[in-house]
Amino acid sequence: MNKSSALAIISLACTAMANGQVAMDWPTIGGDAQRTGWAKADGLITKENVKDFQLVLKRKFDVLKEKGPRSLASPVVMGSLISYKGFKELAFVAGSSDNLWSIDVDLNRVFWHKRYETATGTPKAANGSGLCSASITAAPALNITFSFVASRPRVAITGVQAAANAASPRPAFAVSSDGKLHFVNTSTGEDAIPPVNFLPAGAKASGLTFLDGVVYTTTVGGCGGTKNGVWAIDLNSPDATVTSFALNSGGVSSLGGLAVGTDGTIYVQTGAGAMDPESSKWANTVLALTPKDLKLKHYITSAGSANSLATPVVFAYKGRDLIVSAGADGGLALLDSQSLGGADNKTPLYRTPSLTSAGRSVRGALASWLDADGTRWVLAPVWGSPNGSIVAFKVEESDGKPVLTQAWVSREMSSPLPPVIASGLVFVLSAGDYAPDDRPKSNTHATLYALDGATGKEMYSTGKQVTAPGSLTGVTVANGRVYFATTDNTLYAFGVFLEI
């Protein structure tokens, strides 16, 4: 980065402080435990200045030998860290082969780099499939420091987590390919305390999420011989107790994997299973599990499919949680947290008409946001052949019950990733033309779009500035920047240069 660009980005941070903008975290995939994709308080991006977006960060990670759609993750972001080098905004980026970086995003400099050296013979998170090979073990996670419901009781931090906090006040969490959970000192990259056993070696984890002293994740793809499942490690306990719920062969989205309700309930959606009835017990199902011990609360069947598999999104609505999942018929299902599928475990509150047809599917994760008028929106990324789109719904009332009403459909896009939202703008990465086996086709490239959240109108596009396909590891928006990775192991961020 040249001197003028560095000064411009520094001025962005200074202007934010002068305007009273508090630097916000993006602590996990989807920005929060509910997987909304919504940066609620990012005031640096506006509908007026999005037309002036520029490339503000580009960094290629040449140390990575593997390349592919999951070899580099979109970052989690710590908005403000008081480090031994002063105040820093840091992006934590996971790469394949147990690599983890911290990037000073104001200066586009590596703050630290860590390569986890696992035991000889430890199987990597690979079994030859596209999901497992050349893939990160799990994107890192930060502490979700706020309670998303004011009345929710705070949990006292004890046990292993208390020791980690004493060693590093704001640790990050990472999983290495030997299955160990690391408590990362965000200032140095070193382990704040010795790592603890969490997952089987070689497992591929998705949606690493730290909340109330517990780290949650899902294992996906059968990588390393580990069955798909939901996992929790209670760091408030002295021995870091690990629990799991086996999903057997039911597939799970690798973007988010699970979502957490405002009362701590864990929601996970599975796809199609194998022919064996026992191993497919939880196929095509949305399950609600209790916090920490992961006991089954209730479920709805016929809620997903192999072609339409997305992490559900959760939001509070009139005193209860609502969940939206991708339905088996290609539409969206609106679910009540008090009883996902009703008395027969098959009946949702509402189903939309199908969004898909031959060669089309809902993929990755859903997203949701609340506009200035109090309207709740739900966004679905639809992949298609040859093109896909984003389909937007409003949550409205009909006969006293919530329903989803389609509001707009975006322009055509190739393999759109789950949207992220800031200041009424919907940012979508068109990852490029991908084959059904998640392999990008030749001569394709990613394009970032900004859409008006109320109408779907295109407000900005990166055009041909990005030359490689987008990685299938999500999009991040934090403090005036939108981040994503590409298959050639390059991290991009687009934003607005502001002057003091």
Secondary structure, 3 states (H helix, E strand, C coil): CCHHHHHHHHHHHHHHHHCCCCCCCECCCCCCCCCCCEECCCCCCCCCCHHHCEEEEEEECCCCCCCCCCCECCCEEEEEEEECCEEEEEEEEEECCCEEEEEECCCCEEEEEEECCCCCCCCCCCCCCCCCCCCCCCCCEEECCCCCCCCCCCCCCCHHHHHHHHHCCCCEEEECCCCEEEEECCCCCCECCCCEECCCCCCCEEEEEEECCEEEEEECCCHHHCCEEEEEEECCCCCCEEEEEEEECCCCCCCCCEEECCCCCEEEECCCCCCCCCCCCCCCEEEEECCCCCCEEEEEECCCCCCCEEECEEEEECCEEEEEEECCCCCEEEEECCECCCCCCCCCCEECCCCCCCCCEEEEECEEEECCCCCEEEEEEEECCCCEEEEEEEEEEECCEEEEEEEEECCCECCECCCEEECCEEEEEECCCECCCCCECCCCCCEEEEEECCCCCEEEECCCCCCCCECCCCCEEECCEEEEEECCCEEEEEECCCCC
